[in-house]
Amino acid sequence: MTRRLGALLRRLVLRPLLSAAALLYFLIDAVALEALRPLAAWIGRQRFAERLAARVRRLGRYPTLALFVIPLVVLEPLKPVGLYLMGTGHPVQGALLLGTVELVKVTLVERLFHIGKDKLLTIPAFAWCYVRVVRWLAWLTALPPWQAAKRAVGRMRTAIRPALALIRGWARSLRSHLRTVLKKG
């Protein structure tokens, strides 16, 4: 009887609560990933990043796993710390911590994963975890709240596109003007 009650509580209470927390967590992660992806791509095109990627490609599968896991283990616990700071009257410090952690994660961990994915998937335990995470994310992203958030992000992206184009135009103009001034000077 108590075993059944425990299973029922897990299914009806714990699973929805954990799913809602995970949805919020991954939603924040996805929004940050989309916002930081252009910057991460630019960093990835820099010469130092290309040399680093070449070195990572030459590593074996377990050193690649260590390079992937160590930053993840260090960075992920800092996110709740940032949220805690924001919730306890330190919004600037919390936002800076969250932004920095996300930037480093997107530029480092995501890049390392994509560079070493084929090697990492040859490790049975990693492949097992990867398959389950991908399945769980597929289930999570199919949920109505996720879909609603995805539509909202799409609307925001469409709304800010003209402003971004204007800012890019100003930046190009300023860069051109600075080049002209520097050539004359």
N, C-alpha and C positions, 0 to 999 in steps of 0.2 A: 504494500500500500504506500509506504513512504517513498519507495523507489519510483513508483508511478507518479506520485505527487511532485517529486523532484524533477522528473523528466518533463512533466507538464509545465512546471514553473520555468524551466529552462527554455522550453519551446514557446510559451506564451508571453513570458516577461523578459528573460535575459536575452534571447536571440533578437527580438525587435529592438531592444535598447542598444545592444552592441551593433546591430546593423545601422541604426540611426546615427550612432556615434561614428562608425566607420564611413557612412555616407557623407557626413559633414566633414570629416577629416580628409577623405579623398576628393571631395568637392573643392575644398580649400586648396589642396594640392594641385588639382587639375586647373583651377583658375590661375594659380601662381605659375604653373608650367606653361600655360598658354601666354601669359603676360611676359614671361621671361625667355620664352623660346627664341625670339629674334636676337636678343642679347647673347644668349648661349650659343646660337649659331654663329654670330659674329666672332665670339671668343674662340670657337672651334676652328674658324678659318685662319686664325693667327698662326704665324710660323712656329711659336713655341708649342702650341696645342697640337699641331700636326706632327712635330718631332716627338712629343709625348705619346701621341697615339701610335706612332711607329714603334716606339719602345714597348708599349703595352702589347701590341700585336705579336712581338717576339717572345713574350713571357709564356710560361706553361700555364696550365689551367688552374692550379692551386694558387700560385702567386697572383694570377688575375682575380681569383675569388677573394683573396685577402685584400687586394687593392679596391675591390668593389664593396666588400662588407665593412671594412674598418671605417671609412668615412660615413657610411650609412648608420653604423652603430653609434658614432659620435654625434652625427647631425640630428637624427630623428628625435632623440630625447630633448633636444633644445627647443623644439617646436612647442611642447606644452609649457616650457619655461617662459617662452615669449608670450603665450596666451595668458599665463599667470601674471606676468608683469603688466600686461594690458588690463587685466581684470582687477589689479590691485593699485590702480592709480598711476601707473607708469606707461601710458599708451605709446609715447614716442620710443622709449627704450624697447618695449615689447615689439612694436612694429619694425624697428630697426633690426632686432634680433631675428624675427621671423623672416624679414626680407633678405637678410644676409644668408641665413641658413638655406632658404629656398634658392637663392642665386647660386650658392656653392653647390647645393645638391643638384640643381638642374645642369649646371655647367660641368660638374665633376662626375657625380654618381651616374647620372643618365648617360653621359658620354662614355664612361667606362663600361657601363652595361652594354651599350650598342657596339662598342669596339670589341668586347670580349664575349659577346652573347654565344657565339658558336662554341667556343671553348668551355664556357660555363655550363652549357647544356649537356656537355659530355660527362659532367659530374652527376651521378645518379640522384643523390639527395637534392641537389640544386634543381635538376630537371623535374623531380617529383613536386617540389615546392612551387616551381614556376608554373607547372600545369594547373595546380590548384589555385594559385593566385590569379592566373588568367581566367579560369572558369568563374571564380568568385567575382572578379571585376566585371566580367560579362554579365553576370546576374545582377550585380549592383547597378551597372550603367543602364540596364533595361528597366529599372524601377521608375515609376512616374516622377518622383521628385528629382531624380537625376536628369531625366529628359526635360523637365520644366526648367531646371537650372541651365541646361545646355541651350535651350531656346533663348533664355534670358541673356546668356553670354553672347549668343549670335546677334541678338537685337542690339546689345551694347556695342559690339564690334562694328556693326553697320552704322550705328549712330556716331561713333567717334572717328570713323574712317575719313570724313572730310577734314576734321581738325588735324588728324595725323598727316594728311597730305599737305595741308597748309604749313605745318611745322617742318616737314621734310623740305618743302620749297624754301622756307626761310633759311634752314640750315645749309642747303645747297648754295643759296645766294650769299650767305655770310661766308661760307668756305671759299667761294669764288672771289669775293671781295678781299678776303684776307690774303689769298694767294697773290692777287694783283698788287696789293699794298706791299707784301713782303718782297715781291720781285723788283718793285721800284726802289725799295729801301735798301 
